[in-house]
Amino acid sequence: MAAQPADTPRQLPLDLGHGTGYSRDELVVSGTNAQAASLIDRWPDWPSPVVVLAGPPGSGKTHLARIWQDRAHAVTVDPGRIGEHIAGLGSRPVLVDDIDKAAIDEPGLFHLINAVHGAGSTLLLTARRFPSAWRVALPDLVSRLKAAATIEIHEPDDLLLAGVLTKLFADRQVEVEPHVVQYLVRRIERSLGTAMRVVERLDRAALERKTPITRALAAETVSAMDEGQGEFDI
């Protein structure tokens, strides 16, 4: 059988399910998340048994939480069903991700914090807002939350966003010129979720067109995402 010519068109890309990596090695650290990363690395030497990581959507809270979960062998508890899990926790650390995404189970969270204190364990909560903005009505829970250590994670800065974009492209074995990355840093929403989506879209577009990822392709892709409904919502 004759060999295919070197310029044989590549097949259209299949969705190979590029997963989001949540290891410590895959975490890009900058001034916006350095304090939170340091806290995760210091576990179990924490300033309080209860820690809250607070930051906007796409700021990397889940990545940090997954790193800690793996390091601490923590149990993940559904924020809407906290009370159902307390009895079987024992002394294992606990993670509750997106605690303020919906109405907070105040009695459940209060009893969970008490259980963590009683077991000499640790609890990590991630949230979009500081505990003072959760509108908690249970006085005893308000008191417990005031005693928690709260670390703020800001929206990604230029250094963090550029590092994340570069790594996401590298994970796909795609070479992109630095000036294209810098263009994306200036143009996309400052969120890690948006960075993942724009890299996926650019990779797919480049494969379909059999071209490298250029600034022109980046501009076209970002403009199309800007015009789409809900493309940047998280």
Secondary structure, DSSP 8 states (H G I E B T S, - for coil): -----TT---------------SSTT----TTTHHHHHHHHHTT--SSSEEEEE--TTSSHHHHHHHHHHHHT-EE--TT-HHHHGGG-TT--EEE-STTSS---HHHHHHHHHHHHHHT--EEEEESS-GGGS----HHHHHHHHTSEEEE-----HHHHHHHHHHHHHHTT----HHHHHHHHHHS-S-HHHHHHHHHHHHHHHHHHT----HHHHHHHHHHHHHSTTTT--
